[in-house]
Amino acid sequence: MKHWFVTTDGSLKARWESAFPASVATTPDSVLGKAEPGDVVWLTTMVENWKELVPAATARNAIVVMLSYAPNDREALRALDLGARGYVHTLAAPDVLNQVALVVTNQGVWVGQELLAKVMGGTFKALQNRQDGEGHQHSEYLHLLTERERGVALAVARGATNKEVARQLDITERTVKAHLSAIFKKLSVRDRLQLILKLAPVAGRTSERIH
């Protein structure tokens, strides 16, 4: 796995190298020809065509993290909607960048805690208020999963971390990740956030417990 930093500001290279010594600074024009599946592409919003680069990079199965000098909710939501896994300040400390990398490479999503709570809280309420017919449609997704996968999926949809799911199921975090990979494929979602959005209408109502 490589870390590709896409920017038009060469002064940031030293900061990124302190976080990821083997990282590579590249240009918007060349990153799509270099990034491979599983690589992390760090893309600044200063790049004029970042809204086109995000879906193009995710289509190559790269993980995209957006960097912004002036983070704001609207831009963050736009980045997530386009497929980014993370959104963080461009001048974040190296240790923060390492934390972001750890989260996004383990099927997580990184945004500010306040925004995440706002997004998930508002979305969860909106989705749970949908008509019963649509809720039934969402419950059908669970029938595509095995019993154990349903338990994992519902726990994640309710906000549990991989570590919490592993503890509840008495399995390893690696096994949880394997289940999530299978769940993502079966439900045609690309990450944890999309899984939460898809199952929110049923996660709050179902009485199914993890076992």
N, C-alpha and C positions, 0 to 999 in steps of 0.2 A: 504494500500500500504506500502510495506517495501523497505528499501534500503539495498541491499546486496553488500558488498565490497569484491571482490575476488582478493587476492594478496598472494604473498609468503613473503612479507615484513611486519612483525608485527609492525614495528615502525610507520607505517602510521595510525594506528588505532585511536590515539588521535586526529589527524587532522580531520579525517572523523567524529568522534563523536562530534566535535565542530560544524560541519555543520549539522549533523543529529544525535541528541542524541540517537535516538532509532535504529540507524543503526546496522547492524550485520556484523562482519567480518567473512568470511568463506573461505573454500579452493576450488580450482578448481574441486576437485573430488566430492564435496558434494553440490555445488550450484544448480545443475540441479534438484536435488531431493527436494530442499527447495523453490526455487523461484516459485511464483504463477503468474497468469495473472495480468498484471498491475504493478507488482513490478519493481523496477529499479535495474538492475545489473550493478555495476561499476566494470569494469574489466581492470586490468593493462596489458600492453603489455609485462611486464616481465614474465607473465604466458606463459609458453612454447607453450601450445596448444590453445592460445586464438582464433586463426582462426577457430578452430572447435567449441569452446564454444559459439561464437557469434551466428551462425545460430541455434545451439541447443537451446540456451536460447530464441531466438526470436520465435522459433517453439512452445515454451510454452507460447507465447504471453507476455513474459517479455520485458521490455525496456532496451536496452543495451547502456551503455556509456563507451567508451574506454578512459583509462588514460595512458598517455605516458610521460616518462621523457624527451624525445627528439622528440617533435611533428614535423612531416614533412608531406608534401602534399601527397606523395605516400602512406604512411601508413594510413593517414586519409581517402583517397579515397578507399583503400582496406577495411577498417573497415566499411565504409558506404555501400560499395558494398555487404558486408556480412550481412548487416542488422542492424548495429549499428545506433542509433539515435543521438549520440553525440561523440565528440572527443575533449579532453581537457588535459592540462598539469596535470600530477600526483600531482604536488605540488601547484595546484591552490588554492587560498584563499577560506575559507569556504563560504563567501558571493557569490563568483563566482560559486561554486558548487551548491548553492541554486538556482542561476539563471539558471544554466544548467538544474536542476531538473524541474523547472517551465516550461521551454521551451519544453523539451522532453515529459513531461507528458501531454502537451497540443497539441500534434500532430506536434510539431515543430522539427527542426533539429539544433543541435548546432555544429558549426565548426567555425574556425576563419573567420572574415569578409573578409579578403583578399582571402582566399581559396574559400569561398562561392561565392564571386563575380567571381573568375576565373572559377570555376566549372560551375556555372549557365550561365555566359556569353559565355564561349566556347561551352558548350553543347547546349545552345539556338541557337547559330549561326549554329552549325553543323546540328541540327535537322531541322531548317528552310530551309536548303539547300538540304534537301532530295528531291527525285523525287516527282512529283505531285501525282502519283498513291499512294505512301506511305502516303503522306499528306492526301489524301482522306480517306485512311484507318483510320488514327487517328481522322478525323472529325466524323467518324462513332461512336466513343466513346461517343460523345456528345448526340447522339440520345438515349443513354441508360439512360440519366438523365432527371429529370423534368426541367421545365423552370427555376425555382429558383435555383436548383442544378447546372445547366449549368452556371448561373451567378456567383455563388460562386466559382465553379471550375475554370472558366476562370480568375477570379480576382486573385485567389491564384496562378495560373500558370503564371500570369504576375508579381507576386511578392508581392501582397498585404498581409498584416498581418490580423489575425482574427479581430482585432480591426478596421482596415480600411474597411474591408468587411462589418462589422456590421454597421459602420457609413454610408456607401454608401447605404446599403439596409434598414437602419432604423430598425434594429433588434438587439437582444442582442448577445453578443459573445457566450453565451451558445447555441443559435439557430444556429449560424455559425458552432460551433463544431458538433452539431447534423447533420447538412447537410453534413459536411465533413466525418463523420462516414459512412453515407449512400453512399456518393460518393466513398469512399475507397472500400467499399464492392462491389458496382456495377462495378467498373472499375478494381477490383482485384489488388489493390495497397495497400501497407502496411503503407505508411506514406506520408507526404507532399512532400518530395523530389521526390518520385516515381511518384506522381501525376503531378508535374511540368515537369518531364522528358517525361511523356506520352502525355501531352497536349501541350508541347512547339511548335510542328509543326503547330498547328492551333491557339494557343493563340495569336500569333503575327499577324495573317492574318485576323482573324474573326472580323467583325465590331459589333458583338453582344455586347450590353451594359447591365450593371446590372440595373435591375428595379424591 
